[in-house]
Each structure stands twice: as structure tokens, then as C-alpha cells.
């Protein structure tokens, strides 16, 4: 009964928003791109790189960044309603909308015919299942709510780093493969930037001199909605010889695990910063593994709850098959591998090539090239769409 009432309430809300949006669409379309995110209240590194590249090419293009995290508190929910209305106006008057996650106004509204909506997602792939792949799973969405909220609808294109990932995205976004464009995220340009790495490393060791003469192990676990991983975290901590190694834990922003402050660093150092600084990287089902793989550093998977996680969420990648020598349910096996300086880099190379492709450089430039097809005032919309359709079909089916 409660679910039925919720669905009725959502339906009425959708109708009201579409009514308001009808009048917003009467405003003329501007030479504008709107960047939408609910991952955080500030721009992501991907949005930052994209905006900078667009301005460099044409300072007259209007860029509107609309970033606001969705929180549970009643007052924050009310503020989010105001944010949605603001998004609606800018979507209605933009040529291109770029988003890095599910967006309520993008999915539930009926948009202008020529609006280009590009989903870049907030991760460089998907080890764990999500979206339509995990419907009715414990850590997924209910099929009823997904249907009434039109989850991941209205995308013109979806960006994926490789053909293997494109298949996961077809399922997760319930989208035709012809709409998928093969391109890495702009953040990869930052991760691979050696000049910035030199500056970053110097700054980091100035802030944290205690790490300077030790090998750094970075642990980046995925977010678990209900599971308590503190027991397994203690096993990791107790397995490390701190006379030779330093441990940095980078928890998920929503993770509330206690007693890890000793192993964390200032939040100004992002996960991508720490990937560049670390000597060894340990994760589980986090997509950070794909980004870490392009650095060619020893990458390990500590999957102590793999059977349970398969049940509550589901996995796209069989880590025991594809990264056999660096995947374990026992942290002692991983630490032993590190101490013995044993690592199968051939296995890592296959993993990287499969999920990140062979051409993962200049991602910002290539993505903005694609965006400019729709921002160009003189471009003929239908001609572009036909050209893009054929181009993407050739790339995906190649």
C-alpha cells in the first residue's frame, strides 16, 4: 500500500513538473551547455576539464554548472526541489546537457527535439552491477520506482571507455548500443599528467613527511549500504608491517566507518591524487580499479564478501578469473604478495586493455570535439545525428 501511494505521488509530481516545463520550453534555446550532477555540491574534475576546454575554444559559449548532492534530511530535500526547478530552466534553454549520474529532470521530462543529452557517468566502468542490471536486488532499485521515475531515460548518447564496458552500460542504462560513444573520462588526462604528478607529490610529502621513506599502500573500498566492513578493515591494518609500509584509506564519501582517522589524509587530496602517489593499490568492486590500471602499478582486489555481494548487488567482472593472481578473500595473501614483490603485470595489461581500451589519452579533447558538433550554431542537427549514428555503430560493431 505504501509503495502504491508513493508511486501515485511521484506520478502527480511528474505531471506538475512537465506542466511547468512546457512553459519553460517557450524560452529560446541559447548556445549553452548545462552540466548536471548530484554526486557533490561542487564541480567534478571531469566537469572542470570539460569547461576549461570549451572556454579555450569558444569563450562565448555559456556553461552552466548545476551540482548538488541529494541528501536525506527534510530541509535538504526541500532545497533539492528548488534545485530541480533551476535545472529545468537551464535544460530547456540549452543545446547540450551533460550529466554524470541519474538526473530527475532529465529522465522524467519531455524535452525539446534537438536537445542533446550526454551521460558520461561518474565512473570509468562498472565492476559491480547498477541501474537496470540490479533491479530488485538488495542494493539496487525497486522495479516499480525505477519505472515510474523513468530511470536513465532520454539519453541521446552514453560515454563508455571500451567495448566491454559498453555492453555493461547497454544493460545498466537500458539503451541501444548505437547510442554509446567510446571515449574515456577527462579525469584520465589528469591521472596521466606527469607534470602535475611531480607538483602533487612534492606538496603531499611536505604535508605528510612521515610517508616519505615508506612504500604507500592505498586502500579504496566501495560503498556498502548496510554491511559493516570494520572487522575486515582491522585485518588489513593488522597485516601490514608499518616499519616498511604506510597505509592510506580513502573511504567512499558516504562511508561512516569509525576509527580510521589515523589512516586518512586531508580531503583536499582526491582519490585520483592518491592513486598517483601510492605504490600499491587495494580495492574491491570499486570502478577506481579501472582508473588505477592505467598507471601500471600493482593493483589488488580484497573481496572478503564476494559471495554475499553477488547476491545483494551482482558483478559484471569475474575478478577471480580476470585478475586471478591479485584477487583474494584473505588480506594476508595480498600483503604477502606485496612483501615478496610478486606481481603479474601481464594480467594487469590484459585487464587494462579490455576495460580501458588502448587509446585512453586526450580524452577531454575528444569528448569536447563530440560536444561541439551540437554546440556549433551552423551545424545541421539532422545531418549530425545521422553522421554520429553511423560513426558510433561502426565503432561499437568493429
ZIRA-V510444 format. One record per residue. N is the residue number from 1. PHI is phi in radians with two decimals (none if undefined). PSI is psi in whole degrees, -180 to 180 (* if undefined). OMEGA is omega in whole degrees, -180 to 180 (none if undefined). Layout:
N:PHI:PSI:OMEGA
N:PHI:PSI:OMEGA
This chain:
1:none:-43:-179
2:-1.09:-42:180
3:-1.13:-39:180
4:-1.11:-43:179
5:-1.10:-42:179
6:-1.04:-45:-179
7:-1.15:-37:177
8:-1.15:-43:179
9:-1.08:-43:179
10:-1.12:-41:180
11:-1.05:-46:179
12:-1.11:-42:179
13:-1.07:-41:179
14:-1.08:-44:-180
15:-1.10:-42:179
16:-1.13:-42:180
17:-1.15:-39:178
18:-1.17:-33:177
19:-1.14:-47:178
20:-1.11:-41:-177
21:-1.15:-31:178
22:-0.97:-43:-179
23:-1.33:-33:177
24:-1.10:-33:-179
25:-1.25:-10:177
26:-1.31:-19:176
27:-1.21:146:-179
28:-1.16:149:176
29:-1.30:133:180
30:-1.76:166:174
31:-1.41:75:-168
32:-2.39:146:172
33:-2.10:131:177
34:-1.86:132:-180
35:-1.90:116:-174
36:-2.00:136:177
37:-2.68:144:171
38:-2.09:19:179
39:-1.35:-31:-179
40:-2.81:173:-180
41:-1.53:-4:180
42:-2.23:165:-176
43:-1.12:144:175
44:-1.39:168:178
45:-1.12:-31:177
46:-1.14:-47:178
47:-1.10:-39:-179
48:-1.07:-47:-179
49:-1.17:-40:180
50:-1.13:-47:-179
51:-1.05:-45:-179
52:-1.07:-41:-180
53:-1.20:-39:179
54:-1.13:-47:-180
55:-1.08:-38:180
56:-1.08:-34:-178
57:-1.50:-39:-177
58:-2.71:102:-177
59:-1.23:-11:-178
60:-1.49:-8:177
61:-1.38:129:179
62:-1.40:131:178
63:-2.05:122:180
64:-2.03:115:179
65:-1.67:125:-177
66:-2.19:87:-175
67:-2.06:120:178
68:-2.71:124:179
69:-1.27:143:177
70:-1.57:117:-178
71:-2.01:166:-172
72:-1.49:-24:-176
73:-1.08:140:-177
74:-0.93:-44:-180
75:-1.11:-40:180
76:-1.17:-36:177
77:-1.11:-39:179
78:-1.14:-43:178
79:-1.08:-35:-179
80:-1.17:-31:176
81:-1.09:-40:176
82:-1.13:-38:178
83:-1.09:-41:179
84:-1.07:-43:179
85:-1.10:-40:178
86:-1.11:-44:178
87:-1.04:-42:-178
88:-1.01:-44:180
89:-1.09:-46:-176
90:-1.24:-34:175
91:-1.11:-43:-178
92:-1.12:-25:-176
93:-1.97:15:-180
94:-1.82:156:171
95:-1.51:-35:-177
96:-2.35:138:171
97:-2.10:131:179
98:-2.06:132:-180
99:-2.41:157:-177
100:-2.11:25:179
101:-3.11:-174:177
102:-1.16:135:178
103:-2.22:123:-179
104:-0.99:-55:-177
105:-1.13:-32:179
106:-1.14:-44:-173
107:-1.39:-35:-170
108:-1.69:-11:-175
109:-1.71:157:175
110:-1.68:113:-170
111:-1.66:167:173
112:-1.04:147:-174
113:-1.00:-39:-173
114:-1.65:10:178
115:-1.27:127:177
116:-1.68:121:-178
117:-2.03:115:-175
118:-2.00:120:177
119:-1.66:115:179
120:-1.71:-14:-178
121:1.10:164:-175
122:-1.81:17:179
123:-2.55:156:-178
124:-1.57:41:-180
125:2.42:-167:-175
126:-2.71:96:172
127:-1.24:-44:179
128:-1.61:151:180
129:-1.31:153:180
130:-2.70:176:178
131:0.99:-131:-178
132:-1.22:-15:178
133:-1.24:-28:-173
134:-2.02:23:179
135:-1.00:136:178
136:1.14:11:171
137:-1.46:161:-177
138:-1.01:-40:-180
139:-1.73:10:179
140:-1.86:-170:179
141:-1.66:152:174
142:-1.30:143:-176
143:-1.11:-32:-179
144:-1.15:-48:179
145:-1.16:-41:180
146:-1.05:-39:-179
147:-1.21:-47:-176
148:-1.25:-28:178
149:-1.55:2:178
150:0.86:52:-174
151:-0.94:126:177
152:1.02:37:176
153:-1.64:163:172
154:1.36:10:178
155:-1.32:131:174
156:-1.36:-40:180
157:-2.56:155:175
158:-2.22:134:180
159:-1.59:131:178
160:-2.37:145:-176
161:-1.38:-18:-176
162:-2.74:169:178
163:-1.14:-38:179
164:-1.09:-45:179
165:-1.19:-35:179
166:-0.99:-38:179
167:-1.15:-40:177
168:-1.12:-41:-178
169:-1.21:-34:175
170:-0.97:-45:-179
171:-1.28:-47:-174
172:-1.16:-38:-180
173:-1.70:-4:-178
174:0.92:54:-172
175:-2.22:153:179
176:-1.23:143:-176
177:-1.13:-24:179
178:-1.16:-17:-180
179:-1.55:-3:-179
180:-1.60:131:179
181:-1.93:128:-179
182:-1.44:113:-180
183:-2.91:140:176
184:-1.35:166:178
185:-1.37:151:179
186:-0.97:-29:-179
187:-1.01:-26:179
188:-1.12:-32:177
189:-1.10:-38:178
190:-1.22:-46:-178
191:-1.03:-35:-177
192:-1.59:0:-178
193:-1.35:107:-176
194:-1.23:-35:179
195:-1.11:-45:179
196:-1.17:-32:179
197:-1.12:-40:179
198:-1.10:-46:179
199:-1.12:-45:-179
200:-1.07:-47:-178
201:-1.08:-42:179
202:-1.08:-44:-180
203:-1.14:-42:-177
204:-1.11:-47:-178
205:-1.24:-21:173
206:-1.24:-40:178
207:-1.30:-34:-176
208:-2.29:72:-179
209:-1.09:-21:-178
210:-1.13:-19:-179
211:-1.57:-7:-166
212:-1.10:-39:-175
213:-1.82:22:179
214:-2.25:155:174
215:-1.36:133:-175
216:-1.71:126:173
217:-1.79:121:179
218:-1.81:126:178
219:-1.95:119:-177
220:-2.18:87:-180
221:-1.41:155:175
222:-1.34:168:180
223:-1.49:131:175
224:-1.99:126:-174
225:-1.07:-44:-173
226:-2.17:-25:-175
227:-1.19:145:176
228:-1.79:114:-177
229:-1.76:14:-176
230:-1.09:-35:179
231:-1.10:-43:-178
232:-1.33:-26:175
233:-1.20:-40:177
234:-1.10:-38:179
235:-1.11:-39:177
236:-1.11:-50:-179
237:-1.04:-44:-177
238:-1.25:-14:-178
239:-1.58:-9:-173
240:-1.66:136:175
241:-1.53:100:-173
242:-1.32:-2:173
243:-1.36:-21:-179
244:-2.01:-27:-174
245:-2.18:154:172
246:-2.05:145:-180
247:-1.98:129:171
248:-2.09:127:177
249:-1.84:126:177
250:-2.00:91:-178
251:-1.27:158:174
252:-1.09:145:-179
253:-0.92:-28:-179
254:-1.61:-5:-178
255:-1.27:132:-179
256:-2.00:24:178
257:-1.04:132:-176
258:-1.60:167:173
259:1.07:35:176
260:-2.06:5:-176
261:-0.98:-36:-179
262:-1.03:-26:-175
263:-1.92:10:178
264:-1.84:163:176
265:-2.16:173:-179
266:-0.91:139:-177
267:-1.12:-14:178
268:-1.14:-20:176
269:-1.59:109:-178
270:-1.30:171:176
271:-1.00:-39:-178
272:-1.21:-33:174
273:-1.10:-47:-175
274:-1.20:-30:175
275:-1.07:-38:-179
276:-1.26:-31:-177
277:-1.47:-35:-173
278:-1.16:154:174
279:-1.69:-33:179
280:-2.34:144:-178
281:-2.20:127:177
282:-2.09:129:176
283:-2.44:-163:177
284:-2.38:-87:-179
285:-1.98:12:-177
286:-1.30:142:178
287:-1.19:-9:175
288:-1.05:-20:178
289:-1.04:-38:-180
290:-1.17:-43:179
291:-1.18:-37:178
292:-1.16:-33:-175
293:-1.08:-30:-177
294:-1.31:-9:178
295:-1.54:-8:178
296:1.00:39:175
297:-1.85:156:177
298:-0.97:122:-176
299:-2.12:127:-176
300:-2.16:156:-180
301:-2.16:112:179
302:-1.72:95:-170
303:-2.01:62:-176
304:-1.09:-23:-176
305:-2.08:32:-171
306:-1.04:-40:-180
307:-1.13:-44:180
308:-1.17:-39:-178
309:-1.16:-35:176
310:-1.04:-36:-179
311:-1.31:-45:-173
312:-1.47:-20:-177
313:-2.37:-49:-177
314:1.68:150:-177
315:-2.20:143:175
316:-1.54:-29:-174
317:-2.00:129:175
318:-1.53:94:-175
319:-1.15:-33:179
320:-1.20:-19:178
321:-1.64:-44:-174
322:-1.55:-28:178
323:-2.26:51:-172
324:-0.95:-46:-173
325:-1.34:-10:-179
326:-2.19:18:179
327:-2.08:132:-179
328:-2.73:153:173
329:-1.52:-12:-178
330:-1.94:117:-177
331:-1.12:-27:-179
332:-1.12:-33:177
333:-1.12:-41:-179
334:-1.19:-46:-180
335:-1.13:-37:177
336:-1.09:-40:178
337:-1.09:-42:179
338:-1.12:-47:-177
339:-1.12:-33:180
340:-1.49:0:180
341:0.96:44:180
342:-1.93:123:177
343:-2.68:138:-179
344:-1.62:90:-178
345:-1.27:-23:176
346:-1.13:-40:177
347:-1.12:-43:178
348:-1.10:-40:-180
349:-1.09:-41:178
350:-1.14:-42:179
351:-1.07:-48:-179
352:-1.06:-47:-177
353:-1.13:-39:-179
354:-1.15:-44:-172
355:-1.76:-17:179
356:-2.03:-5:-180
357:1.32:-178:180
358:-1.68:-22:-178
359:-1.97:86:-179
360:-2.03:32:176
361:-1.91:162:176
362:0.94:40:-176
363:-1.18:-38:-179
364:-1.11:-48:-179
365:-1.03:-47:-177
366:-1.17:-38:179
367:-1.19:-42:179
368:-1.20:-33:172
369:-0.96:-44:-180
370:-1.15:-44:-180
371:-1.08:-39:-176
372:-1.18:-17:175
373:-1.09:-28:-177
374:-1.78:-18:177
375:-1.52:-20:-179
376:-1.13:119:-177
377:-1.07:-33:-175
378:-1.53:-4:-178
379:-1.27:143:177
380:-1.60:116:-172
381:-0.94:-50:-175
382:-1.15:-38:178
383:-1.09:-41:179
384:-1.11:-46:-177
385:-1.08:-40:179
386:-1.17:-43:179
387:-1.10:-45:-179
388:-1.11:-42:-180
389:-1.02:-48:-178
390:-1.15:-42:-178
391:-1.08:-47:-178
392:-1.17:-39:-180
393:-1.09:-41:179
394:-1.14:-41:-177
395:-1.18:-44:-177
396:-1.23:-39:-176
397:-1.52:-6:-177
398:-1.13:*:none
